[in-house]
């Protein structure tokens, strides 16, 4: 997979509704990629974008950098911020500018 700096919204869109393992926490946590949204101009090819991830109700991940893994996507470190609590659990956002 590409480096974090070269990833585009299209790279993530190919993995919508896929489950990623969070490999940088003690307890097993999985996040599903539920949305990729363009944000306009940015320094990366294709412009800035955000990704929205759905996680379980517990544990709640604090705002931090996490190592996410999916078999085809590979492993990347993303800065995730908890942004909403829904019936299904906690949602997290990562922004790419």
N, CA, C and O atoms as CSV, one atom per row, in Angstrom:
chain,resi,resn,atom,element,x,y,z
A,1,UNK,N,N,0.841,-1.181,0.000
A,1,UNK,CA,C,0.000,0.000,0.000
A,1,UNK,C,C,0.882,1.238,0.000
A,1,UNK,O,O,2.062,1.166,0.343
A,2,UNK,N,N,0.328,2.337,-0.373
A,2,UNK,CA,C,1.040,3.598,-0.459
A,2,UNK,C,C,1.430,4.111,0.932
A,2,UNK,O,O,0.976,3.592,1.951
A,3,UNK,N,N,2.274,5.131,0.947
A,3,UNK,CA,C,2.627,5.762,2.212
A,3,UNK,C,C,1.464,6.643,2.664
A,3,UNK,O,O,0.608,7.015,1.861
A,4,UNK,N,N,1.440,6.964,3.927
A,4,UNK,CA,C,0.369,7.785,4.482
A,4,UNK,C,C,0.256,9.117,3.736
A,4,UNK,O,O,-0.851,9.601,3.498
A,5,UNK,N,N,1.378,9.704,3.371
A,5,UNK,CA,C,1.379,10.995,2.684
A,5,UNK,C,C,0.813,10.912,1.277
A,5,UNK,O,O,0.321,11.914,0.760
A,6,UNK,N,N,0.869,9.761,0.650
A,6,UNK,CA,C,0.406,9.647,-0.737
A,6,UNK,C,C,-1.003,9.050,-0.860
A,6,UNK,O,O,-1.538,8.969,-1.966
A,7,UNK,N,N,-1.606,8.635,0.250
A,7,UNK,CA,C,-2.950,8.064,0.182
A,7,UNK,C,C,-3.964,9.108,-0.260
A,7,UNK,O,O,-3.878,10.272,0.129
A,8,UNK,N,N,-4.918,8.687,-1.068
A,8,UNK,CA,C,-5.978,9.577,-1.541
A,8,UNK,C,C,-7.323,9.077,-1.021
A,8,UNK,O,O,-7.420,7.988,-0.455
A,9,UNK,N,N,-8.343,9.881,-1.219
A,9,UNK,CA,C,-9.682,9.449,-0.806
A,9,UNK,C,C,-10.084,8.173,-1.544
A,9,UNK,O,O,-10.762,7.315,-0.977
A,10,UNK,N,N,-9.668,8.045,-2.801
A,10,UNK,CA,C,-9.968,6.838,-3.574
A,10,UNK,C,C,-9.361,5.585,-2.964
A,10,UNK,O,O,-9.960,4.511,-3.007
A,11,UNK,N,N,-8.161,5.729,-2.393
A,11,UNK,CA,C,-7.535,4.580,-1.728
A,11,UNK,C,C,-8.411,4.086,-0.587
A,11,UNK,O,O,-8.558,2.879,-0.396
A,12,UNK,N,N,-8.990,5.003,0.167
A,12,UNK,CA,C,-9.846,4.622,1.289
A,12,UNK,C,C,-11.223,4.168,0.826
A,12,UNK,O,O,-11.791,3.242,1.404
A,13,UNK,N,N,-11.771,4.806,-0.210
A,13,UNK,CA,C,-13.108,4.434,-0.697
A,13,UNK,C,C,-13.176,2.966,-1.090
A,13,UNK,O,O,-14.224,2.333,-0.961
A,14,UNK,N,N,-12.074,2.430,-1.561
A,14,UNK,CA,C,-12.030,1.015,-1.937
A,14,UNK,C,C,-12.224,0.093,-0.731
A,14,UNK,O,O,-12.473,-1.101,-0.897
A,15,UNK,N,N,-12.111,0.640,0.478
A,15,UNK,CA,C,-12.211,-0.169,1.696
A,15,UNK,C,C,-13.405,0.223,2.570
A,15,UNK,O,O,-13.451,-0.120,3.752
A,16,UNK,N,N,-14.368,0.940,1.988
A,16,UNK,CA,C,-15.579,1.282,2.734
A,16,UNK,C,C,-16.271,0.016,3.230
A,16,UNK,O,O,-16.360,-0.985,2.519
A,17,UNK,N,N,-16.749,0.086,4.443
A,17,UNK,CA,C,-17.460,-1.016,5.113
A,17,UNK,C,C,-16.570,-2.223,5.408
A,17,UNK,O,O,-17.071,-3.313,5.682
A,18,UNK,N,N,-15.276,-2.033,5.353
A,18,UNK,CA,C,-14.335,-3.096,5.735
A,18,UNK,C,C,-13.925,-2.891,7.190
A,18,UNK,O,O,-13.945,-1.772,7.702
A,19,UNK,N,N,-13.558,-3.972,7.839
A,19,UNK,CA,C,-13.148,-3.950,9.244
A,19,UNK,C,C,-11.621,-3.916,9.325
A,19,UNK,O,O,-10.928,-4.686,8.661
A,20,UNK,N,N,-11.122,-3.010,10.151
A,20,UNK,CA,C,-9.689,-2.852,10.397
A,20,UNK,C,C,-9.410,-3.198,11.851
A,20,UNK,O,O,-10.185,-2.837,12.737
A,21,UNK,N,N,-8.313,-3.892,12.098
A,21,UNK,CA,C,-7.876,-4.192,13.463
A,21,UNK,C,C,-7.019,-3.042,13.963
A,21,UNK,O,O,-6.144,-2.553,13.248
A,22,UNK,N,N,-7.274,-2.611,15.194
A,22,UNK,CA,C,-6.418,-1.615,15.832
A,22,UNK,C,C,-5.327,-2.390,16.540
A,22,UNK,O,O,-5.586,-3.071,17.532
A,23,UNK,N,N,-4.111,-2.288,16.037
A,23,UNK,CA,C,-3.020,-3.126,16.543
A,23,UNK,C,C,-2.178,-2.455,17.615
A,23,UNK,O,O,-1.236,-3.066,18.120
A,24,UNK,N,N,-2.486,-1.226,17.973
A,24,UNK,CA,C,-1.642,-0.510,18.921
A,24,UNK,C,C,-2.300,-0.341,20.291
A,24,UNK,O,O,-1.930,0.554,21.050
A,25,UNK,N,N,-3.278,-1.200,20.611
A,25,UNK,CA,C,-3.920,-1.177,21.922
A,25,UNK,C,C,-3.876,-2.574,22.527
A,25,UNK,O,O,-3.775,-3.572,21.813
A,26,UNK,N,N,-3.954,-2.629,23.853
A,26,UNK,CA,C,-3.851,-3.921,24.538
A,26,UNK,C,C,-5.068,-4.806,24.266
A,26,UNK,O,O,-4.917,-5.996,23.992
A,27,UNK,N,N,-6.270,-4.234,24.340
A,27,UNK,CA,C,-7.493,-4.996,24.086
A,27,UNK,C,C,-7.770,-5.034,22.591
A,27,UNK,O,O,-7.421,-4.109,21.858
A,28,UNK,N,N,-8.405,-6.123,22.148
A,28,UNK,CA,C,-8.761,-6.239,20.738
A,28,UNK,C,C,-9.857,-5.229,20.406
A,28,UNK,O,O,-10.917,-5.230,21.031
A,29,UNK,N,N,-9.600,-4.374,19.428
A,29,UNK,CA,C,-10.570,-3.383,18.975
A,29,UNK,C,C,-10.593,-3.422,17.456
A,29,UNK,O,O,-9.550,-3.504,16.807
A,30,UNK,N,N,-11.798,-3.362,16.898
A,30,UNK,CA,C,-11.948,-3.302,15.451
A,30,UNK,C,C,-12.769,-2.069,15.091
A,30,UNK,O,O,-13.728,-1.719,15.778
A,31,UNK,N,N,-12.372,-1.419,13.998
A,31,UNK,CA,C,-13.077,-0.255,13.479
A,31,UNK,C,C,-13.506,-0.530,12.052
A,31,UNK,O,O,-12.754,-1.117,11.273
A,32,UNK,N,N,-14.715,-0.105,11.706
A,32,UNK,CA,C,-15.199,-0.218,10.327
A,32,UNK,C,C,-15.121,1.154,9.674
A,32,UNK,O,O,-15.529,2.155,10.264
A,33,UNK,N,N,-14.602,1.196,8.466
A,33,UNK,CA,C,-14.561,2.443,7.703
A,33,UNK,C,C,-15.959,2.669,7.128
A,33,UNK,O,O,-16.417,1.892,6.290
A,34,UNK,N,N,-16.640,3.731,7.573
A,34,UNK,CA,C,-18.034,3.924,7.168
A,34,UNK,C,C,-18.246,5.128,6.247
A,34,UNK,O,O,-19.313,5.257,5.646
A,35,UNK,N,N,-17.247,6.010,6.126
A,35,UNK,CA,C,-17.442,7.181,5.266
A,35,UNK,C,C,-16.103,7.766,4.858
A,35,UNK,O,O,-15.163,7.821,5.649
A,36,UNK,N,N,-16.035,8.205,3.605
A,36,UNK,CA,C,-14.907,8.979,3.095
A,36,UNK,C,C,-15.523,10.219,2.462
A,36,UNK,O,O,-16.362,10.121,1.567
A,37,UNK,N,N,-15.094,11.393,2.940
A,37,UNK,CA,C,-15.739,12.637,2.504
A,37,UNK,C,C,-14.692,13.644,2.016
A,37,UNK,O,O,-13.752,13.951,2.749
A,38,UNK,N,N,-14.841,14.167,0.779
A,38,UNK,CA,C,-13.914,15.184,0.298
A,38,UNK,C,C,-14.063,16.471,1.107
A,38,UNK,O,O,-15.159,16.825,1.542
A,39,UNK,N,N,-12.941,17.161,1.297
A,39,UNK,CA,C,-12.944,18.404,2.067
A,39,UNK,C,C,-12.461,19.600,1.256
A,39,UNK,O,O,-12.273,20.678,1.819
A,40,UNK,N,N,-12.257,19.442,-0.035
A,40,UNK,CA,C,-11.791,20.557,-0.860
A,40,UNK,C,C,-10.301,20.466,-1.139
A,40,UNK,O,O,-9.698,19.395,-1.067
A,41,UNK,N,N,-9.725,21.611,-1.457
A,41,UNK,CA,C,-8.309,21.665,-1.835
A,41,UNK,C,C,-7.426,21.248,-0.664
A,41,UNK,O,O,-7.753,21.484,0.499
A,42,UNK,N,N,-6.328,20.638,-0.992
A,42,UNK,CA,C,-5.356,20.226,0.005
A,42,UNK,C,C,-4.016,20.030,-0.676
A,42,UNK,O,O,-3.905,20.186,-1.892
A,43,UNK,N,N,-3.014,19.694,0.087
A,43,UNK,CA,C,-1.681,19.529,-0.473
A,43,UNK,C,C,-1.461,18.163,-1.094
A,43,UNK,O,O,-0.468,17.958,-1.793
A,44,UNK,N,N,-2.351,17.238,-0.860
A,44,UNK,CA,C,-2.171,15.893,-1.410
A,44,UNK,C,C,-2.928,15.767,-2.732
A,44,UNK,O,O,-3.868,16.518,-2.993
A,45,UNK,N,N,-2.511,14.816,-3.556
A,45,UNK,CA,C,-3.186,14.559,-4.829
A,45,UNK,C,C,-4.655,14.232,-4.570
A,45,UNK,O,O,-4.966,13.402,-3.715
A,46,UNK,N,N,-5.546,14.870,-5.293
A,46,UNK,CA,C,-6.974,14.634,-5.124
A,46,UNK,C,C,-7.623,15.501,-4.060
A,46,UNK,O,O,-8.845,15.479,-3.915
A,47,UNK,N,N,-6.840,16.259,-3.318
A,47,UNK,CA,C,-7.387,17.160,-2.311
A,47,UNK,C,C,-7.512,16.541,-0.930
A,47,UNK,O,O,-7.217,15.365,-0.716
A,48,UNK,N,N,-7.959,17.371,-0.008
A,48,UNK,CA,C,-8.136,16.948,1.382
A,48,UNK,C,C,-9.403,16.094,1.512
A,48,UNK,O,O,-10.328,16.207,0.708
A,49,UNK,N,N,-9.424,15.243,2.538
A,49,UNK,CA,C,-10.593,14.402,2.787
A,49,UNK,C,C,-10.596,13.946,4.233
A,49,UNK,O,O,-9.587,14.030,4.932
A,50,UNK,N,N,-11.745,13.462,4.668
A,50,UNK,CA,C,-11.842,12.879,6.001
A,50,UNK,C,C,-12.338,11.441,5.881
A,50,UNK,O,O,-12.993,11.067,4.908
A,51,UNK,N,N,-12.011,10.657,6.885
A,51,UNK,CA,C,-12.523,9.292,6.983
A,51,UNK,C,C,-13.254,9.169,8.315
A,51,UNK,O,O,-12.816,9.721,9.325
A,52,UNK,N,N,-14.366,8.445,8.311
A,52,UNK,CA,C,-15.147,8.220,9.521
A,52,UNK,C,C,-15.174,6.729,9.807
A,52,UNK,O,O,-15.435,5.918,8.918
A,53,UNK,N,N,-14.907,6.384,11.036
A,53,UNK,CA,C,-14.757,4.997,11.475
A,53,UNK,C,C,-15.751,4.691,12.575
A,53,UNK,O,O,-15.974,5.522,13.456
A,54,UNK,N,N,-16.354,3.510,12.538
A,54,UNK,CA,C,-17.278,3.068,13.583
A,54,UNK,C,C,-16.595,2.031,14.450
A,54,UNK,O,O,-16.081,1.025,13.961
A,55,UNK,N,N,-16.598,2.296,15.753
A,55,UNK,CA,C,-16.020,1.355,16.696
A,55,UNK,C,C,-17.046,0.899,17.710
A,55,UNK,O,O,-18.188,1.359,17.682
A,56,UNK,N,N,-16.664,0.004,18.604
A,56,UNK,CA,C,-17.578,-0.483,19.632
A,56,UNK,C,C,-17.820,0.585,20.708
A,56,UNK,O,O,-17.153,1.619,20.734
A,57,UNK,N,N,-18.783,0.313,21.590
A,57,UNK,CA,C,-19.053,1.238,22.703
A,57,UNK,C,C,-17.904,1.242,23.703
A,57,UNK,O,O,-17.647,2.245,24.369
A,58,UNK,N,N,-17.226,0.122,23.798
A,58,UNK,CA,C,-16.134,0.006,24.754
A,58,UNK,C,C,-15.081,-0.934,24.178
A,58,UNK,O,O,-15.445,-1.940,23.569
A,59,UNK,N,N,-13.818,-0.655,24.341
A,59,UNK,CA,C,-13.274,0.526,24.994
A,59,UNK,C,C,-13.364,1.749,24.073
A,59,UNK,O,O,-13.405,1.623,22.849
A,60,UNK,N,N,-13.394,2.918,24.684
A,60,UNK,CA,C,-13.366,4.167,23.929
A,60,UNK,C,C,-11.904,4.544,23.720
A,60,UNK,O,O,-11.140,4.664,24.678
A,61,UNK,N,N,-11.526,4.728,22.469
A,61,UNK,CA,C,-10.158,5.127,22.156
A,61,UNK,C,C,-10.021,6.639,22.334
A,61,UNK,O,O,-10.848,7.401,21.833
A,62,UNK,N,N,-8.992,7.067,23.038
A,62,UNK,CA,C,-8.733,8.488,23.202
A,62,UNK,C,C,-8.150,9.055,21.917
A,62,UNK,O,O,-7.652,8.311,21.073
A,63,UNK,N,N,-8.213,10.357,21.773
A,63,UNK,CA,C,-7.583,11.024,20.635
A,63,UNK,C,C,-6.095,10.691,20.643
A,63,UNK,O,O,-5.379,11.021,21.589
A,64,UNK,N,N,-5.638,10.034,19.579
A,64,UNK,CA,C,-4.245,9.609,19.525
A,64,UNK,C,C,-3.941,8.988,18.162
A,64,UNK,O,O,-4.813,8.881,17.299
A,65,UNK,N,N,-2.696,8.588,17.994
A,65,UNK,CA,C,-2.271,7.875,16.794
A,65,UNK,C,C,-2.433,6.379,17.059
A,65,UNK,O,O,-1.972,5.863,18.077
A,66,UNK,N,N,-3.103,5.685,16.116
A,66,UNK,CA,C,-3.327,4.250,16.230
A,66,UNK,C,C,-2.864,3.548,14.968
A,66,UNK,O,O,-2.965,4.087,13.866
A,67,UNK,N,N,-2.357,2.344,15.144
A,67,UNK,CA,C,-1.918,1.520,14.020
A,67,UNK,C,C,-3.082,0.637,13.593
A,67,UNK,O,O,-3.504,-0.247,14.339
A,68,UNK,N,N,-3.606,0.879,12.380
A,68,UNK,CA,C,-4.733,0.119,11.844
A,68,UNK,C,C,-4.250,-0.849,10.781
A,68,UNK,O,O,-3.359,-0.535,9.992
A,69,UNK,N,N,-4.855,-2.042,10.771
A,69,UNK,CA,C,-4.467,-3.073,9.820
A,69,UNK,C,C,-5.702,-3.702,9.187
A,69,UNK,O,O,-6.688,-4.005,9.858
A,70,UNK,N,N,-5.614,-3.887,7.885
A,70,UNK,CA,C,-6.590,-4.660,7.118
A,70,UNK,C,C,-5.776,-5.445,6.102
A,70,UNK,O,O,-4.821,-4.911,5.537
A,71,UNK,N,N,-6.130,-6.693,5.859
A,71,UNK,CA,C,-5.310,-7.596,5.052
A,71,UNK,C,C,-4.884,-6.990,3.714
A,71,UNK,O,O,-3.695,-7.001,3.394
A,72,UNK,N,N,-5.808,-6.470,2.937
A,72,UNK,CA,C,-5.474,-5.912,1.620
A,72,UNK,C,C,-4.898,-4.502,1.710
A,72,UNK,O,O,-4.033,-4.132,0.917
A,73,UNK,N,N,-5.371,-3.724,2.665
A,73,UNK,CA,C,-4.935,-2.337,2.838
A,73,UNK,C,C,-3.527,-2.278,3.407
A,73,UNK,O,O,-2.738,-1.399,3.057
A,74,UNK,N,N,-3.223,-3.214,4.281
A,74,UNK,CA,C,-1.939,-3.201,4.964
A,74,UNK,C,C,-2.072,-2.487,6.299
A,74,UNK,O,O,-3.149,-2.447,6.894
A,75,UNK,N,N,-0.971,-1.929,6.755
A,75,UNK,CA,C,-0.934,-1.289,8.069
A,75,UNK,C,C,-0.536,0.175,7.919
A,75,UNK,O,O,0.419,0.490,7.210
A,76,UNK,N,N,-1.262,1.067,8.582
A,76,UNK,CA,C,-0.969,2.490,8.577
A,76,UNK,C,C,-1.250,3.051,9.964
A,76,UNK,O,O,-2.128,2.564,10.676
A,77,UNK,N,N,-0.502,4.073,10.335
A,77,UNK,CA,C,-0.778,4.781,11.573
A,77,UNK,C,C,-1.621,6.005,11.248
A,77,UNK,O,O,-1.252,6.821,10.403
A,78,UNK,N,N,-2.772,6.127,11.938
A,78,UNK,CA,C,-3.694,7.239,11.715
A,78,UNK,C,C,-3.960,7.959,13.027
A,78,UNK,O,O,-4.043,7.336,14.085
A,79,UNK,N,N,-4.095,9.283,12.946
A,79,UNK,CA,C,-4.485,10.084,14.092
A,79,UNK,C,C,-6.006,10.106,14.132
A,79,UNK,O,O,-6.646,10.722,13.281
A,80,UNK,N,N,-6.579,9.435,15.120
A,80,UNK,CA,C,-8.028,9.314,15.235
A,80,UNK,C,C,-8.546,10.168,16.384
A,80,UNK,O,O,-7.935,10.254,17.449
A,81,UNK,N,N,-9.700,10.803,16.131
A,81,UNK,CA,C,-10.359,11.638,17.126
A,81,UNK,C,C,-11.780,11.121,17.320
A,81,UNK,O,O,-12.518,10.988,16.344
A,82,UNK,N,N,-12.183,10.826,18.559
A,82,UNK,CA,C,-13.578,10.437,18.775
A,82,UNK,C,C,-14.476,11.644,18.505
A,82,UNK,O,O,-14.232,12.731,19.029
A,83,UNK,N,N,-15.518,11.453,17.685
A,83,UNK,CA,C,-16.358,12.589,17.284
A,83,UNK,C,C,-17.832,12.399,17.597
A,83,UNK,O,O,-18.573,13.381,17.611
A,84,UNK,N,N,-18.288,11.182,17.850
A,84,UNK,CA,C,-19.714,10.964,18.109
A,84,UNK,C,C,-19.924,9.641,18.829
A,84,UNK,O,O,-19.149,8.697,18.676
A,85,UNK,N,N,-20.991,9.597,19.616
A,85,UNK,CA,C,-21.426,8.344,20.229
A,85,UNK,C,C,-22.793,8.015,19.646
A,85,UNK,O,O,-23.739,8.790,19.791
A,86,UNK,N,N,-22.894,6.876,18.994
A,86,UNK,CA,C,-24.132,6.408,18.365
A,86,UNK,C,C,-24.601,5.139,19.064
A,86,UNK,O,O,-23.898,4.605,19.922
A,87,UNK,N,N,-25.780,4.658,18.703
A,87,UNK,CA,C,-26.279,3.409,19.281
A,87,UNK,C,C,-25.304,2.258,19.039
A,87,UNK,O,O,-25.140,1.386,19.892
A,88,UNK,N,N,-24.658,2.263,17.873
A,88,UNK,CA,C,-23.732,1.186,17.509
A,88,UNK,C,C,-22.384,1.304,18.214
A,88,UNK,O,O,-21.627,0.335,18.253
A,89,UNK,N,N,-22.074,2.466,18.770
A,89,UNK,CA,C,-20.788,2.654,19.435
A,89,UNK,C,C,-20.207,4.033,19.174
A,89,UNK,O,O,-20.936,4.992,18.922
A,90,UNK,N,N,-18.902,4.115,19.236
A,90,UNK,CA,C,-18.183,5.382,19.101
A,90,UNK,C,C,-17.687,5.544,17.662
A,90,UNK,O,O,-17.211,4.592,17.043
A,91,UNK,N,N,-17.809,6.768,17.145
A,91,UNK,CA,C,-17.280,7.077,15.814
A,91,UNK,C,C,-16.028,7.924,15.958
A,91,UNK,O,O,-15.913,8.765,16.850
A,92,UNK,N,N,-15.095,7.673,15.050
A,92,UNK,CA,C,-13.798,8.351,15.050
A,92,UNK,C,C,-13.549,8.950,13.671
A,92,UNK,O,O,-14.015,8.432,12.656
A,93,UNK,N,N,-12.803,10.057,13.657
A,93,UNK,CA,C,-12.498,10.712,12.387
A,93,UNK,C,C,-10.994,10.875,12.239
A,93,UNK,O,O,-10.279,11.129,13.209
A,94,UNK,N,N,-10.535,10.723,11.016
A,94,UNK,CA,C,-9.154,11.041,10.642
A,94,UNK,C,C,-9.238,11.983,9.448
A,94,UNK,O,O,-9.972,11.717,8.496
A,95,UNK,N,N,-8.489,13.086,9.494
A,95,UNK,CA,C,-8.512,14.084,8.432
A,95,UNK,C,C,-7.163,14.089,7.730
A,95,UNK,O,O,-6.109,14.035,8.365
A,96,UNK,N,N,-7.221,14.156,6.400
A,96,UNK,CA,C,-6.026,14.168,5.552
A,96,UNK,C,C,-6.030,15.455,4.742
A,96,UNK,O,O,-6.946,15.683,3.951
A,97,UNK,N,N,-5.013,16.307,4.926
A,97,UNK,CA,C,-4.980,17.595,4.226
A,97,UNK,C,C,-3.897,17.642,3.168
A,97,UNK,O,O,-3.740,18.658,2.490
